[in-house]
């Protein structure tokens, strides 16, 4: 079952909803990371993706986004490691990248 999470503009700088379960938080963090990356706030985007991974070390989308960000800054070795983790997490789960925020 797909979950739809609506994010209000006032929520985009910090996730402060303690009622959200970790799965929802990691999706929100990925969305925030993508938004911040799109605005050139790369350090903030990096932090959002890292927080999503901390919540769920098997978050394929967060690893993919983090790897993409690392490529942008020339960290090819770090990006390669994160792309491999993304692929491993993706293959280890039934999760598909449908309607999931990717940078």
Protein Blocks (a to p, Z undefined) as FASTA:
>chain_A
ZZdddddfklmmpccbfkbcfklmmmmmmmmmmmmmmnopamlmmmmmmmmmmmmmmlmk
lmmmmmmmmmmnopamlmmmmmmmmmmmmmmpmbdcehiacZZ
